[in-house]
Amino acid sequence: MRVLAIDTALEACSVAVLDTSRAHERVHESVPMQRGHAEALMPLVAGVLDRAQIDFTAIDRVAVTTGPGSFTGLRVGIAAARGIALATAKPAIGLTTLAAFAAPFIAADDTLPVVVAIDARHDHVYLQVFGPGGRTIVAPRVAPMREALRVSTVGSPRITGTAANKLAALWPSTERAPSVVEQRAAPRIDWVARLGAAATDTSTPPKPLYLRAPDAHPQDSVQLARR
């Protein structure tokens, strides 16, 4: 199976091609950026496909991160994935950024918990906590930092995500310290591809996982009156 993976949810524009029949054949590229994903994505896709020496028609499925993350970035990646899937008549798979951050830790050792914390600004994080076997023990949510800390101090967890350092800095001295703290600006795109290859639901189109409403709101005072 050949998987095209796309991630524009956070502070990178990333693309990968994974051929599961030849596990060593992985081509990927990740460009750090906070904005400009829309302009960067399709040239990056074209470049990675060219390096992999395949074209769109050879892709079996498209995997894309669905959030939480930047509202604009999510829409860019999901629109591209759904467009490619429509043009090639192949399925598009949606994967959360939370699961993508956690995946390499769960694969390495599924006996220790994993806490994924993504900066949601205003002293809040997008949070998910995974327990033994990768099962969810705290479902995806947006939470104040103090609440996130309270539900994360279980065992000696591995912490990852864009807010990993912030969460670890608040860790109480009375609790066992995290065994790993990995601050990352975006999930590893090769793991987005692996999760996409393993996904069993190929019929549900990817859609954004926002977890909260956007910060921007229309200014009612300057709206024209309806006739």
Secondary structure, 3 states (H helix, E strand, C coil): CEEEEEECCCCEEEEEEEECCCCCCEEEEEEECCCCHHHHHHHHHHHHHHHHCCCHHHCCEEEEECCCCCHHHHHHHHHHHHHHHHHHCCCEEEECHHHHHHHHHHHHCCCCCEEEEEEEECCEEEEEEECHHHCEEEEEEEEEHHHHHHHHCCCCCEEEECCHHHHHHCCCCCCCCCCEEEECCCCCHHHHHHHHHHCCCCCCCCCCCCCCCCCCCCCHHHCCCCC
